[in-house]
Amino acid sequence: MKKVAIIYDFDHTLIKGDMQEGGFINSFDLSVSEYWKNVDKLMINSNMDSILAAMYYPVLKAKELDLQYDKAFLEKYGREISTFYPGVGEWFDEINSYGKNLGLDIEHYVISSGFKEMIDNCKIAKHFKGVFACSYHYGKDGGVLWPSYVVNYTQKTQYLSRIQKGCFDVLYESVEINRLVEENDQYIPFDRMIYIGDGVTDVPCMRIVKQNGGLSVCVYDLKGKSKADSLLKDGRVSVAVEADYRLGSSLDNSIKEFLEKI
C-alpha cells in the first residue's frame, strides 16, 4: 500500500484558538489577551525569537507566582484541551478507512510551534505517528531546565524532510536528514503529502508541499476567511476551506479528491 502523510499544524487548525487558552493561562491569573500581550512584550524588549518568548514567559511567570511549572503541568493541560473543530474526533478513523479502500496507508503527523507535551496528552494524540513541536529539557524532578526543541515557522520545514525520509526518532541527527534520497527510496514523497494549516506561519511548509506536487490546505474559521482567501489568491495554497472535518464538508471532499488522484 502506498503511504500518504497528512500533516497538521495544531493551534487554529485542529483546535479553535491556541492550546494555552483555558486552564493553562487561567493558572497564571491572566486573561488570554493579557497573557499574549506579556509574551509579545518579552519578545520585543529582549529582541527574542517569538517562539522562545512563548516558551520562556510561563517559566518567568511561574517563578513570580511560586507556581510549579513542569512536565506534569503541561501534560495536565494537554489532557484538558477540548476546543476541537467539528468532526475532528471522528476524522482520523474515517479518512484512514477511505484511504485503505483506495489502497493507501495514511499516516498522521503534527508540526506545531506549540508544546509537544500538551499535544502528546490531548484526546486525539493516539492518531499521530509523529509530533514535532516545542519541548523542554527537564530535571529529575520534572522541572523545566532549558528548551529542548524550538519549532518556529521556518524550522517547520525540516520536519517535512524528516517525514519524507523516515527520520523520526533521532532529532539531533543532521547528516541523515540532509542526505539525497532518490524518490523510489523515500519513505513518503512530497507528492503524497497533504499539509493542513491556518495561516502565515505555515506558508513555508505549504509552499514546499504544493510546489512538489502535494496538497496544501488553508483552514479557517469565520474570522480568518480573508487571510485564507489571500493565501489562495497568492498561489501559496491549493485550497482554502472552513475548518470543518465532518463527513461531506469542503475539507473532507478536497482531501478525498486528492487521495483518489494519488
N, C-alpha and C positions, 0 to 999 in steps of 0.2 A: 504494500500500500504506500502511495506517495505521502510523505509527511508535509503538512501545512502548518505554519505558525500564525496564530492570531495574537498580536502583541498589543497590550493596552497601557496607556497612561492610567493613573488611578483616580486622583482628585479631579472632579468635574468631568470625568469620563465614565467611570463605573459608579461613582457616588456623586451626590449633589454637594457642592462646596468642597472644602478641604477636610482631610481626616482629623485635623486637630479641633475642628468645630464640635462643640458638645462638651463632654466631660473633661477632656484634656485641657482645653482652655479655661473652662469653669474652675478647675482645680487651682488656677493661678489668680483667682478673684478678679478676672478681667473680662470685659466683653470681647467679642470677636474682633470688632474694629479697633479697640484699644490694643489688643494683643499684636495684631499685624502692623499697627502704626509703630509700636515699640520695636518690632523686628526691623522695620524699614529705617527707623532712627538709628539703631545699632549699625546697620549696613552702611548708611550714609556717613555717620560720624567716624566710623572705623575704616571706611573705604574697603569694605569686606564683600566677598562673594555673597550673593543673596541667599544661596542655599546654606552656606556656612553660618550666616547670620541666623537663619531659621533653626539651625541645629544648636547654636551657642546660646541664643536668648533664653530658652527654657532652663538651661543649666544655670545661668546667672540668676534668673527669677526664682528658681527653686532654692538657691542658697539664701537669697534675700528673705524668703518666706519660711526658711528652715523646713522645706518640703523634700521628701525623699524622691528624687528623680533618678530612676534606674531602669533596668531592663523590665522588671516586673510592672512598673508604672506604664511603660509603652505597651506591653502585652495586654494589660488590663483594658486600656482604652481602645486597643485594636479589636478586642472581643466585643466592645460596645458599639462599634460602627454599625449604623442601621439605615443610613440615608442612601441606599442603593437606588439607582434609576429603575423605572418599571421594567420588569421582565428579567433582571439580572440573575435572580435566584434560579430561574429555570433555563436560562440561556445556554449554559455550557453543555448540559446533557442533550438539549435539543439540537444544537449545532454539531456536536460530536456525532450524534446519530445520523444527521443529514449527510455529514461528510463520509461516514462509514458506508452509507448506501451508494456513494459515488466512488468508493474505493480509495478514500482519503483518510489518513490518520491525523487528526487535528490536535495540535499541542498549543497550550495557552501560556503566555508569559506576561509579566508586568515589568515595565521600565518606568520608574517613578522617582521624582525628587522628594517624595515623602519618606516616612520612616518604614524601613523593612520590617522591623519588629511588630509594628501595627498591622501591616498588610499580612504578614505570616500568621497572625492570630485572628483575622477577620473571618466572617462566616463563609466566605467563598474561597478561602485560601487553598482548600484541598484540590481545587480545579487547576492550579497553576503548576506547571512543570518547573518554572523558574521565576524568581522575583529578584529583580535588580533594583535596589533602592538605597537610600542613605542609611547608614548604620553607625553605631558607636562601638568602640572597644571598651570592654567592661573589666572592672577589677573582680577579685574573688567574691566580694560581697554583692556583685551585680551593679555597683555604682559606675557612673559614666567617667571614663578616664580621658578619652580622646575620640575624635571622629575616625571611623574605620574606613568607610566608603562615602564619598560625596558624589551625587549624581545630579549635575546641572544640565541645562538644555543641550549643550554641545557634547558633554560626556555621554549623553544617552546613546549617541550613535555607535559607540564602541560595542554596546551590548547587542546591537543588530548583528555585528560581525561575529560575536560570540555565539549567537543563535545560528547564524549561517554555517559556522564551522563546528558547532557542537562543543564549544569550550565553556562549560558552565561552572565547574567546581573550583578551579584554582584562579581566583580573580586577580591575583598579583602577577600571574604569568603574562608576559608581554610578547615573547618570541612566537608562541604558537598562534596567538590572535592575529599577528601580522604576517603569518605565512601565507603564500599564494596557494590556493587550493582550486583545482580545476572544478568546473561546475558539476561534473558527474560524481565527484567525491565530496561535494558539500553536504552537510547534514540537512540543511533546508536552504535552498537558493532564494535570493531576494524575490524572484518572480512567483514564489509560493508563500509569500509573507503578506499579511494584512495588518496594517498599523492603524490603531484607533486612538485618537487623541482629541483634545478640545481646543487647542489654540497655538499661540505664537511659540511657546516653549517646546512644542512638539514639531515645529516646522523642519528642523534638520533631519529628523527621522522620517517624517512624512515625505520629504523631498527625495531622500535616498531610496526609499521603498518604491515610490511612484516612478522615479526615473529608471529603475531597474526592473520594471515590469510587474511590480506588486500593486496592491491596492491600498491607498491612503485615505482614511475616512476621518473627517472632522465632525464630531458630535457636538450638539449644543442644546441648552435649554432656551427658553424664550428670550432671556436677557442676552444670550450670546449669538443670536442668529446673524446679526450684521457682521460680526467678526468672522464667523464661519463662511458667510457668503463672500467676504473679501478674500479669504484664503482660496476659495474655489475660483473666483474671478481671476486671481493672480496665477492660477495654474499650480498652486502648491499642493493641492489635494485632489484626489479623484472624485470624491463625492462629499457633500455636506448634508447631514441629516440630523433630525432630532434624536436626542439620547433616549431612545425607547427600544429596549431589547426584546419586546414582546413579539410573539409569532405574528407574521404578516406586516410588521412595521417596515418603514423605508430602510432602516438599518438592517433588519433581518433579510429583506429582499435583496439589498445591494450585496451583502456578503455571500448569500446563497448563489446569486448570479455569478459571482467571481469564482466560487468553488466549482460551479458547473463548467466554467471556462477552463479551469485547471484540469 
